[in-house]
Amino acid sequence: MKIMLVFLGMVLSFDVFSQSKTADEMAVEKQVDAMIASWNNHDYSDIANYTTEDASWVNIVGMWWKNRKEVKFAHQAYHERMFKTVRLTKNWIETRKIAPDVMIAHVNTHVGAFQTPAGDLKPEADNLLLAVFVKKGGKWLLTAAENVEIVADAKANDPVKFMPK
């Protein structure tokens, strides 16, 4: 009986925890899922559904695209070449509202292996995306993003891991 009560308590705790996201957090996560769907469909024709007109993006190698037209063109161009068959999966997302109509999202993703335009083979890896969303017309839209590769060797030596508690 005690085991059953402990198990029930764990299930109920998990259910309460999983439902603790606000409507805004869920809306932002839905927009992140839409971005990932564009990636996996290798089609950015729907980018206006989740970005502002003035959206900017700094990619993993430091290219800076300064409006929706550039962001769409660059993503689509790379998906017609090196990302044609590469899948992207979301590992986790954390969101934080920083103003009534501004929210940031940290999104950890896993990208499959690919070959760069220079011919280098990049192995599958985890990436971290920092995305800024603004609420316009009642809808959360991406207005700025930057993604970086998570380098395992560097992560192992993160000084924060050794910071006094």
PAZAPA-4460 file (N, C-alpha, C; in steps of 0.05 Angstrom, whole numbers, plus 32768, in hexadecimal, padded with zeros to 4 digits):
% residues 165
    n_x    n_y    n_z   ca_x   ca_y   ca_z    c_x    c_y    c_z   seq   type   mol
   8011   7FE8   8000   8000   8000   8000   8012   8019   8000     1      M     A
   8027   8019   8011   8039   8030   8012   8046   8035   7FF6     2      K     A
   804E   801F   7FE9   805B   8022   7FCF   8047   802E   7FBB     3      I     A
   802E   8025   7FBD   801A   802F   7FAB   8015   804D   7FB0     4      M     A
   8015   8056   7FC9   8011   8072   7FCF   8029   8083   7FC6     5      L     A
   8041   8079   7FC9   8059   8087   7FC0   8058   808A   7FA2     6      V     A
   8051   8074   7F94   8050   8075   7F77   803A   8089   7F6E     7      F     A
   8023   8088   7F7A   800E   809B   7F74   8017   80B8   7F78     8      L     A
   8025   80BD   7F8E   802F   80D7   7F94   8043   80E0   7F7F     9      G     A
   8054   80CE   7F76   8067   80D5   7F61   8059   80DC   7F47    10      M     A
   8045   80CC   7F40   8036   80D1   7F27   8028   80EC   7F28    11      V     A
   801B   80F1   7F3F   800C   810A   7F42   8020   8122   7F42    12      L     A
   8037   811F   7F4E   804B   8134   7F4E   8055   813A   7F32    13      S     A
   805A   8125   7F23   8063   8128   7F07   804D   8136   7EF7    14      F     A
   8034   812F   7EFB   801E   813B   7EEC   801C   8158   7EF3    15      D     A
   801E   8160   7F0C   801D   817C   7F14   8034   818B   7F08    16      V     A
   804D   817F   7F09   8064   818C   7EFF   8062   8190   7EE1    17      F     A
   8058   817D   7ED2   8057   817F   7EB5   8042   8192   7EAD    18      S     A
   802E   8199   7EBE   8019   81AB   7EB6   801F   81C8   7EC1    19      Q     A
   8037   81CC   7ECB   803D   81E6   7ED7   8045   81FC   7EC3    20      S     A
   8046   81F5   7EA9   804D   8209   7E95   8035   821C   7E91    21      K     A
   803C   8235   7E8D   8027   8249   7E87   801E   8247   7E6A    22      T     A
   8008   8254   7E63   7FFF   8254   7E48   8013   8261   7E35    23      A     A
   8021   8276   7E3F   8035   8283   7E2F   804D   8270   7E2A    24      D     A
   8056   8262   7E3F   806C   824F   7E3B   8065   8239   7E28    25      E     A
   804D   822F   7E2A   8044   821A   7E17   8042   8225   7DFA    26      M     A
   803A   823E   7DF7   8038   824B   7DDD   8054   824E   7DD1    27      A     A
   8067   8257   7DE1   8083   8259   7DD7   808E   823E   7DCF    28      V     A
   8089   822A   7DE0   8093   820F   7DD9   8086   8205   7DBF    29      E     A
   806D   820C   7DBB   8060   8204   7DA2   806D   8211   7D8A    30      K     A
   8076   822A   7D8D   8084   8238   7D77   80A0   822B   7D72    31      Q     A
   80AD   8223   7D88   80C7   8215   7D85   80C2   81FB   7D76    32      V     A
   80AD   81ED   7D7D   80A6   81D4   7D6E   80A1   81DA   7D51    33      D     A
   8095   81F0   7D4A   8090   81F8   7D2E   80AB   81FC   7D20    34      A     A
   80BE   8209   7D2D   80D8   820D   7D21   80E6   81F2   7D1C    35      M     A
   80E3   81E0   7D2F   80F0   81C5   7D2B   80E2   81B6   7D15    36      I     A
   80C8   81BA   7D12   80B9   81AD   7CFC   80C3   81B8   7CE1    37      A     A
   80C7   81D2   7CE0   80D2   81DD   7CC7   80ED   81D0   7CC0    38      S     A
   80FE   81CE   7CD4   8118   81C1   7CD0   8114   81A5   7CC5    39      W     A
   8104   8195   7CD3   8101   8179   7CCC   80F2   8174   7CB2    40      N     A
   80E2   8188   7CAA   80D4   8187   7C90   80E6   8193   7C7A    41      N     A
   80FC   81A0   7C82   810F   81AD   7C70   8100   81C2   7C5F    42      H     A
   80EE   81D0   7C6C   80DD   81E3   7C5E   80D6   81FA   7C71    43      D     A
   80DF   8212   7C69   80DB   8229   7C7A   80C5   823C   7C70    44      Y     A
   80B3   8231   7C5F   809E   8242   7C54   808B   824C   7C69    45      S     A
   808B   8240   7C80   8079   8248   7C96   8086   825A   7CAB    46      D     A
   809E   8264   7CA5   80AD   8273   7CB9   809F   828B   7CC4    47      I     A
   808D   8297   7CB4   807E   82AF   7CBD   806B   82A8   7CD3    48      A     A
   8064   828F   7CD7   8052   8286   7CEC   805F   8288   7D08    49      N     A
   807A   8288   7D09   8087   8288   7D23   809E   829C   7D26    50      Y     A
   80A1   82AE   7D13   80B6   82C3   7D16   80AA   82DF   7D10    51      T     A
   80B8   82F3   7D1B   80B1   830E   7D14   80BE   8316   7CFA    52      T     A
   80B5   832B   7CED   80C0   8334   7CD4   80DE   833B   7CD8    53      E     A
   80E4   8347   7CEF   8100   8350   7CF4   8110   833B   7D04    54      D     A
   8108   8322   7D04   8116   830D   7D12   8133   830C   7D09    55      A     A
   8145   8306   7D1C   8161   8303   7D15   816B   82E8   7D20    56      S     A
   8180   82DD   7D14   818A   82C3   7D1C   81A8   82C3   7D19    57      W     A
   81B6   82BB   7D2E   81D3   82B6   7D2C   81D6   8298   7D2D    58      V     A
   81E2   828D   7D17   81E3   8270   7D16   81FC   8265   7D24    59      N     A
   8200   824C   7D23   8214   823E   7D33   8230   8246   7D2C    60      I     A
   8234   8251   7D14   824F   8259   7D0C   8252   8277   7D0A    61      V     A
   823F   8286   7D16   8241   82A3   7D18   8236   82B3   7D01    62      G     A
   8227   82A7   7CEF   821A   82B6   7CDA   8202   82C4   7CE6    63      M     A
   81FE   82DE   7CDF   81E8   82ED   7CEB   81D5   82F6   7CD5    64      W     A
   81BD   82EA   7CD7   81A7   82F0   7CC4   8194   8304   7CD1    65      W     A
   818E   831A   7CC4   8183   8331   7CD2   8165   8337   7CCD    66      K     A
   8157   8326   7CC0   813A   8329   7CBD   812E   830E   7CB4    67      N     A
   8114   830C   7CB5   8107   82F3   7CAE   810F   82E9   7C93    68      R     A
   8110   82FB   7C7F   8117   82F3   7C64   8133   82E6   7C63    69      K     A
   8146   82F1   7C71   8161   82E5   7C72   8161   82CB   7C82    70      E     A
   8153   82CB   7C98   8152   82B2   7CA9   8146   829B   7C98    71      V     A
   8130   82A1   7C8B   8123   828C   7C7A   8135   8283   7C64    72      K     A
   8140   8296   7C55   8151   828F   7C3E   8169   827E   7C47    73      F     A
   8177   8286   7C5C   818F   8278   7C65   8187   825B   7C6E    74      A     A
   8172   8259   7C7F   816A   823F   7C88   8163   822D   7C71    75      H     A
   8153   8238   7C5F   814A   8228   7C48   8161   821F   7C36    76      Q     A
   8174   8231   7C32   818C   822B   7C22   819C   8214   7C2E    77      A     A
   81A0   8215   7C48   81AF   8200   7C55   819F   81E6   7C55    78      Y     A
   8185   81E7   7C56   8175   81CF   7C56   8174   81C2   7C3A    79      H     A
   8179   81D2   7C26   817A   81C6   7C0B   8195   81BA   7C05    80      E     A
   81A9   81C0   7C16   81C4   81B5   7C12   81CB   81A2   7C29    81      R     A
   81D5   81AC   7C3F   81E1   819B   7C53   81CE   818F   7C67    82      M     A
   81B6   819A   7C6A   81A4   818F   7C7E   818C   8180   7C72    83      F     A
   818E   8179   7C58   8178   816D   7C49   816A   8156   7C58    84      K     A
   817A   8145   7C65   816F   812E   7C72   8175   812D   7C90    85      T     A
   817F   8143   7C9B   8187   8144   7CB7   816F   814B   7CC9    86      V     A
   816C   813B   7CDE   8156   813E   7CF1   8160   814F   7D09    87      R     A
   814D   815D   7D14   8152   816D   7D2C   813D   8165   7D41    88      L     A
   8145   815F   7D59   8132   8158   7D6E   8137   816A   7D86    89      T     A
   8121   8170   7D94   8122   8180   7DAC   8127   816E   7DC4    90      K     A
   813C   8174   7DD3   8142   8165   7DEB   8132   8171   7E03    91      N     A
   8133   818B   7E05   8125   8199   7E1A   8123   81B7   7E14    92      W     A
   8111   81C4   7E22   810E   81E1   7E1F   8109   81ED   7E3A    93      I     A
   8114   8205   7E3F   810E   8214   7E57   8107   8230   7E4E    94      E     A
   80F1   823B   7E58   80E8   8256   7E50   80E8   8267   7E69    95      T     A
   80EB   8282   7E64   80E9   8295   7E7A   80DE   82AF   7E6F    96      R     A
   80C9   82B9   7E7B   80BD   82D2   7E73   80CF   82E8   7E7F    97      K     A
   80D8   82FB   7E6E   80E9   8311   7E79   80DB   832C   7E78    98      I     A
   80C4   832D   7E6B   80B2   8344   7E6B   8097   8339   7E62    99      A     A
   8081   8349   7E66   8067   833E   7E60   8064   8333   7E44   100      P     A
   8072   833F   7E30   8070   8335   7E15   808A   832C   7E09   101      D     A
   809D   8323   7E1B   80B7   8319   7E12   80BE   8300   7E22   102      V     A
   80C6   82EC   7E14   80CD   82D3   7E21   80E6   82C8   7E13   103      M     A
   80F8   82BC   7E23   810F   82AF   7E17   810B   8291   7E1B   104      I     A
   8117   8282   7E08   8116   8265   7E09   8133   825B   7E05   105      A     A
   813B   8249   7E16   8154   823A   7E11   814B   821E   7E08   106      H     A
   8154   8216   7DF1   814B   81FD   7DE5   8163   81EC   7DDF   107      V     A
   8163   81D4   7DEB   8179   81C1   7DE6   816F   81AE   7DD0   108      N     A
   817E   81AC   7DBA   8176   819B   7DA4   818C   8188   7D9D   109      T     A
   8185   8173   7D8E   8198   8160   7D83   8196   8161   7D65   110      H     A
   81AC   8166   7D58   81AC   8166   7D3A   81BD   814F   7D30   111      V     A
   81B3   8143   7D1B   81C1   812D   7D0F   81DB   8135   7D00   112      G     A
   81EB   8122   7CF9   8204   8127   7CEB   81FE   8134   7CCF   113      A     A
   8211   8144   7CC6   820E   8150   7CAC   8229   8158   7CA0   114      F     A
   822A   815E   7C87   8242   8167   7C7A   8240   8184   7C74   115      Q     A
   8254   8194   7C7C   8254   81B1   7C77   8258   81B7   7C5A   116      T     A
   8252   81D0   7C51   8258   81D7   7C35   8276   81D4   7C2E   117      P     A
   8288   81D6   7C42   82A4   81D2   7C3D   82AC   81B5   7C3B   118      A     A
   8299   81A3   7C40   829E   8186   7C3F   82A5   8179   7C58   119      G     A
   82A6   8188   7C6F   82AC   817C   7C89   8294   816C   7C93   120      D     A
   8299   8155   7C9E   8284   8145   7CAB   8281   814D   7CC8   121      L     A
   8269   8157   7CCF   8263   815F   7CEA   8253   8148   7CF7   122      K     A
   825C   813D   7D0D   824D   8128   7D1A   8234   8133   7D28   123      P     A
   8221   8121   7D2E   8209   812A   7D3C   8212   8137   7D56   124      E     A
   8202   814A   7D5F   8209   815A   7D76   81F1   8166   7D83   125      A     A
   81F4   816F   7D9C   81E0   817E   7DA9   81E6   819C   7DA6   126      D     A
   81D1   81AC   7DA4   81D4   81C9   7DA1   81C3   81D6   7DB6   127      N     A
   81C9   81EF   7DBB   81B9   8200   7DCD   81B1   8219   7DBF   128      L     A
   8197   821D   7DBD   818B   8234   7DB0   8181   8247   7DC5   129      L     A
   8188   8261   7DC2   817C   8276   7DD3   8169   8285   7DC0   130      L     A
   8150   8285   7DC6   813C   8292   7DB5   812C   82A7   7DC5   131      A     A
   8128   82BE   7DB9   8118   82D3   7DC5   80FE   82D5   7DB6   132      V     A
   80E8   82D3   7DC5   80CD   82D5   7DBA   80C0   82EE   7DC4   133      F     A
   80B0   82FA   7DB2   80A0   8311   7DBA   8083   830B   7DB4   134      V     A
   8071   8316   7DC4   8054   8311   7DBF   8049   8328   7DAF   135      K     A
   8040   8321   7D97   8034   8335   7D85   8019   832B   7D7B   136      K     A
   8005   833B   7D7E   7FEB   8333   7D76   7FE1   831A   7D83   137      G     A
   7FE9   8317   7D9D   7FE1   82FF   7DAC   7FF0   82E6   7DA5   138      G     A
   8005   82E7   7D95   8014   82D0   7D8C   8032   82D3   7D92   139      K     A
   803E   82BF   7D9C   805B   82BF   7DA2   806B   82BA   7D89   140      W     A
   807D   82CC   7D82   808D   82CA   7D6A   80AB   82CD   7D71   141      L     A
   80BB   82BD   7D63   80D8   82BF   7D66   80E2   82D9   7D5A   142      L     A
   80F2   82E8   7D6A   80FD   8301   7D5F   811C   8300   7D5E   143      T     A
   8128   82EF   7D6E   8146   82EC   7D6D   814D   82D1   7D77   144      A     A
   8163   82C6   7D6B   816C   82AB   7D73   818A   82A8   7D6D   145      A     A
   8196   8298   7D7D   81B2   8290   7D79   81B5   8273   7D83   146      E     A
   81C3   8263   7D73   81C8   8248   7D7B   81E5   8242   7D7B   147      N     A
   81ED   8231   7D8E   8209   8228   7D91   820A   820A   7D94   148      V     A
   8220   81FF   7D8C   8225   81E2   7D90   822E   81DE   7DAC   149      E     A
   8224   81C9   7DB9   822E   81C2   7DD4   8246   81B0   7DD0   150      I     A
   825D   81BA   7DD8   8276   81AB   7DD5   827A   819B   7DEF   151      V     A
   8279   8180   7DEC   827A   816F   7E04   8293   8173   7E15   152      A     A
   82AA   8175   7E07   82C4   8179   7E16   82C3   8193   7E26   153      D     A
   82B9   81A8   7E1A   82B7   81C2   7E28   82A3   81C1   7E3F   154      A     A
   828C   81B4   7E3A   8277   81B2   7E4E   8282   81A4   7E67   155      K     A
   8293   8190   7E64   829E   8182   7E7B   82AE   8194   7E8D   156      A     A
   82B8   81AA   7E82   82C9   81BD   7E91   82BB   81D7   7E97   157      N     A
   82A1   81D7   7E97   8292   81EF   7E9D   8298   81F8   7EBA   158      D     A
   82A2   8210   7EBE   82AA   8219   7ED9   8292   8219   7EEC   159      P     A
   827A   821D   7EE2   8263   821E   7EF4   825F   8203   7F03   160      V     A
   8268   81ED   7EF6   8267   81D3   7F04   8277   81D3   7F1D   161      K     A
   828C   81E3   7F1E   829E   81E4   7F35   829A   81FC   7F47   162      F     A
   8285   820B   7F42   827F   8223   7F52   8275   821A   7F6E   163      M     A
   827F   8228   7F82   8275   8222   7F9E   8256   8226   7F9F   164      P     A
   8249   8215   7FAD   822C   8216   7FB0   8224   8228   7FC6   165      K     A
***
